[in-house]
Amino acid sequence: MSRKKLFLILVAMSSLSLLLHHGSQFIWTMKTIKVECNTQTTPLSKSSRPKHTSIAFLKTHKTASTTVQNLLFRFAERHNLTVALPFPACDHQFCYPRSFSSRFVHPYTMPPQIITNHMRFDYTEVRHIMPNDTMYITILREPASMFESLFTYYNQYCLTFKRVPDGSLETFISHPWRYYRAKDKDSMYAHNTLTYDLGGDKDHSATDTAYVKDFIAQIDSIFSLVMISEHFDESLVLLRHLLSWDLEDVLYIKLNMRAPNSKHHLSNDLAVKIRTWNWLDTKLYDHFNATLWRRLRELGLSCVAKEVQLLRSMQDKLLRGCFGGIPQLRPAAQIKNKELRPWQPSSKVDIVGYDLPLNASYLGKEPGLKSHDLCLKLILPEVQYSQLLLQSQSLRYRRNHPKHVLPYNRVGMVHKPLSHKKSFQDFPIIQYQSGIKARPMIGQKSSL
């Protein structure tokens, strides 16, 4: 079959998929009126089970994953849990886009109970360092809106996007194979990024339907929950019940957002072409979006709606206390506290953030240092929060293991960082073997 015929077939399938995607949201909304609550599930009920604290969250790109990461960081601090953090040579990601290796984890953050920084997923390696009872969670986003965000965010980094003569998304998606090179640096941002993050083959042939079926089955068998960013609050309800957490544990403020002038409107025709180009991601999203709503039905859609309403009410209370109301989004340069300025990928994209008033009050607590710190952590950008956790966990490790201390400076970095190759292969990494039974392996092409 020619590439052109295959493309037309995929366009038709993507159009149908997009219609079903939008239609399903209306259908489920109507069904919430008819479903009664499960009597054993109420929004404020305290579970008889202890809170689950062993969590591996695969942080995917441009999916609201930074907001999930932030609530996991805060949960870890409240409960004195160890978060796996990258070795300094990896920056704040686990040497992405390389497949994850346990050698990329900083030894002062081992053995961890939570792992959540960006990585390319390799289940064998993650399992190697995590406890036996770890819950695996990730989040997906509708492929068209996600790709628009990727194209804007990485426009100055990804060689594929830089080849587009006028720099427009429309030009690229009309003839993607003119500009895309699978072996380019950062090519994972330009084609099936979700599939790549999950450890799959982003460039697998579109004619091999068995591949995507097997890949989805593997993810289904490993991940206890796949959240959907378009239904973020509903996903948090499932997360809370899965982990036996309190509603306060899943409160959040949206992070790492673009300013309105950095967003691109998508026509239906453009969305269909994007979903066709990212056909693997589209299959993944459609499957797990349907799975999410099936699980919400099992919980009781009326109960879910009530819990979402309560969550949003608590969010309002949180915002009133910390910010005096809905916080004003500011360009990074206008944020007075430099530690709260989010990273800017290029001059063509504005990533906005927040300032924090001095009289912040966290959920009714008296204004003061504790309230201010709790409110500040809600809006602390990913890079700064990762650095803060590395500092605090390094100090704890050095107190508990004085004979295994490395020469660190004040900001938690090795004085003389080794080369990439040497730092990962020759460094005396602490090993933690979980001993969990073998399960399907993601991140290994031979297994698919």
Residue pairs with C-beta under 8 A, 6 or more apart in sequence:
1 207
3 177
6 206
6 207
7 276
10 206
10 276
10 279
11 272
11 273
11 276
13 276
13 279
14 272
14 273
14 275
14 276
14 279
14 282
15 272
17 275
17 282
17 286
18 144
18 268
18 271
18 272
18 275
20 286
21 142
21 286
21 289
24 289
24 290
24 293
25 230
28 293
28 296
28 301
31 297
31 301
32 301
32 302
32 304
32 305
33 302
35 297
35 300
35 301
35 302
36 300
36 302
37 300
37 302
37 303
37 306
38 299
38 300
38 303
41 241
41 299
41 300
41 303
42 303
43 247
43 303
43 306
43 307
43 310
43 311
44 247
44 310
46 246
47 244
49 244
50 244
51 79
51 243
51 244
51 245
51 246
51 249
52 133
52 135
52 242
52 243
52 244
52 245
53 79
53 81
53 113
53 114
54 113
54 114
54 130
54 131
54 133
54 134
54 135
55 72
55 113
55 114
55 115
55 116
55 134
55 135
55 137
55 243
56 114
56 115
56 116
56 126
56 130
56 134
56 135
56 136
56 137
57 65
57 68
57 69
57 72
57 114
57 115
57 116
57 137
57 138
58 119
58 121
58 136
58 137
58 138
58 197
58 198
58 223
59 65
59 66
59 68
59 69
59 116
59 117
59 118
59 119
59 138
60 138
60 139
60 140
60 141
60 193
60 194
60 197
60 198
61 118
61 146
61 150
61 189
61 193
61 197
62 141
62 146
62 149
62 150
62 153
62 193
63 139
63 140
63 141
63 146
63 194
63 229
64 139
64 141
64 229
64 232
64 254
65 139
66 255
66 256
66 382
67 232
67 252
67 253
67 254
67 255
67 256
68 116
68 139
68 227
68 252
69 116
69 117
69 382
70 252
70 253
70 255
70 377
70 378
70 380
70 382
70 385
71 249
71 250
71 251
71 252
72 83
72 114
72 116
73 83
73 116
73 377
73 385
73 389
74 377
74 378
75 81
75 114
75 245
75 249
76 82
76 83
76 113
76 114
76 389
77 377
77 389
77 392
81 113
81 114
82 109
82 110
82 111
82 112
82 113
82 114
82 393
83 109
83 112
83 113
83 114
83 115
83 116
83 389
83 393
84 105
84 106
84 109
84 110
84 112
84 114
84 115
84 117
84 129
85 105
85 106
85 109
85 117
85 386
85 389
85 390
85 393
86 92
86 93
86 94
86 95
86 104
86 105
86 106
86 117
86 386
87 95
87 103
87 104
87 105
87 106
87 423
87 424
87 427
88 106
88 413
88 414
88 417
89 95
89 417
89 418
89 419
89 420
89 423
89 424
90 104
92 117
92 118
92 382
92 383
92 386
92 387
93 117
93 118
93 119
94 100
94 101
94 104
94 105
94 117
94 118
94 119
95 101
95 104
95 119
95 420
95 424
96 118
96 119
96 120
97 120
97 186
97 188
97 196
98 104
98 120
99 120
99 121
99 122
99 125
99 199
99 443
100 119
100 120
100 121
100 122
100 125
100 126
100 443
101 122
101 125
101 424
102 125
102 128
102 129
102 429
102 431
102 432
103 424
103 425
103 427
103 429
104 119
104 424
105 112
105 115
105 129
105 429
106 390
106 394
107 397
107 404
107 406
107 427
107 428
107 429
107 430
108 390
108 393
108 394
108 397
108 398
108 406
109 390
109 393
109 397
110 129
110 429
110 430
110 432
111 129
111 131
111 430
111 432
112 129
112 130
113 131
115 126
115 129
115 130
117 386
119 126
119 197
120 188
120 196
120 197
120 199
120 443
121 197
121 198
121 199
121 442
121 443
122 199
122 441
122 442
122 443
122 444
123 199
123 222
123 439
123 440
123 441
123 442
123 443
124 441
124 443
124 444
125 443
126 136
127 134
127 434
127 436
127 439
128 431
128 432
128 433
128 434
129 432
129 434
130 434
131 434
132 434
132 435
132 436
134 434
134 436
135 224
135 225
135 242
135 243
136 222
136 223
136 224
137 223
137 224
137 225
137 226
137 227
137 239
137 242
138 198
138 223
138 225
138 226
138 227
139 226
139 227
139 228
139 229
139 235
140 194
140 226
140 227
140 228
140 229
140 281
140 284
140 285
140 288
140 289
141 194
141 228
141 229
141 230
141 285
142 229
142 230
142 285
143 194
143 274
143 275
143 278
143 281
143 282
143 285
144 266
144 270
144 271
144 272
144 274
144 275
145 266
145 271
146 193
146 194
146 281
147 193
147 274
147 277
147 278
148 169
148 263
148 264
148 266
148 274
149 258
149 263
150 189
150 190
150 193
151 161
151 169
151 172
151 264
152 169
152 258
152 262
152 263
152 264
152 348
152 349
153 258
153 345
153 349
154 161
154 186
154 189
154 345
155 161
155 162
155 167
155 346
155 348
155 349
156 162
156 345
156 346
156 348
157 186
157 189
157 345
157 346
158 184
158 186
158 187
158 189
158 190
159 181
159 184
159 185
159 186
159 187
160 172
160 179
160 180
160 181
160 184
160 186
160 187
160 189
160 190
160 191
161 167
161 172
161 179
161 189
161 190
163 178
163 179
164 171
164 172
164 179
165 171
169 264
169 270
170 270
172 179
173 270
173 273
173 274
173 277
174 273
176 190
176 191
176 277
180 187
180 190
180 191
181 187
182 191
182 202
182 203
184 190
187 202
188 196
188 197
188 202
191 202
191 203
191 277
191 278
192 200
192 202
192 203
192 278
192 279
192 280
192 281
193 202
193 278
193 281
194 278
194 280
194 281
194 284
194 285
195 201
195 202
195 204
195 215
195 280
195 281
195 284
196 202
198 215
198 219
198 284
198 442
199 442
199 443
199 444
200 215
200 280
200 442
200 448
201 211
201 445
201 448
202 280
204 211
204 212
204 280
205 211
206 279
211 448
212 280
212 283
212 284
214 448
215 280
215 284
215 442
215 448
216 283
216 284
216 287
217 440
218 440
218 441
218 442
218 447
218 448
219 226
219 284
219 288
219 442
220 291
221 439
221 440
222 439
222 440
222 442
224 242
225 235
225 238
225 239
225 242
226 288
226 291
226 292
227 235
227 236
227 238
227 239
227 292
228 234
228 235
228 285
228 288
228 289
228 292
229 235
230 289
231 289
231 292
231 293
233 308
233 311
233 312
234 292
234 296
234 304
234 308
235 292
236 250
236 252
236 311
237 296
237 299
237 304
237 307
237 308
237 311
238 292
238 295
238 296
238 299
239 245
239 250
240 246
240 247
240 249
240 250
240 307
241 299
243 249
247 307
247 310
247 311
247 314
248 314
248 363
250 311
251 311
251 314
251 315
251 318
251 378
252 315
252 378
253 318
253 319
253 327
253 354
253 378
253 379
255 342
255 353
255 379
255 381
255 382
256 342
256 351
256 381
256 382
257 329
257 351
257 352
258 349
258 350
258 351
258 352
259 329
259 331
259 350
259 351
259 352
261 350
262 348
262 349
262 350
262 351
266 274
275 281
275 282
276 282
296 304
314 363
317 363
317 364
318 362
318 363
318 378
319 325
319 326
319 327
321 360
321 361
321 362
321 363
321 364
321 365
321 371
321 375
322 356
322 357
322 360
322 361
322 362
322 371
322 375
322 378
323 354
323 356
323 357
323 360
323 375
324 357
327 354
327 355
327 379
328 354
328 355
329 352
329 353
329 354
330 352
330 353
330 354
330 355
331 350
331 352
332 341
332 342
332 344
332 350
332 351
332 352
332 353
333 341
335 341
335 353
335 354
335 355
336 355
337 355
337 356
339 380
339 384
340 353
340 354
340 355
340 356
340 376
340 379
340 380
340 381
340 384
341 353
341 381
342 351
342 352
342 353
342 381
342 382
343 351
343 381
343 382
343 383
344 350
344 351
345 351
353 379
353 381
354 379
356 372
356 375
356 376
356 379
358 372
359 367
360 367
360 371
360 372
360 375
360 376
361 367
361 371
361 375
362 370
362 371
362 374
362 375
365 371
365 374
377 385
380 388
387 411
387 412
390 412
391 411
391 412
394 408
394 412
397 404
398 405
398 408
406 414
407 414
407 415
407 416
408 414
408 415
409 415
417 423
418 426
418 427
440 447
441 447
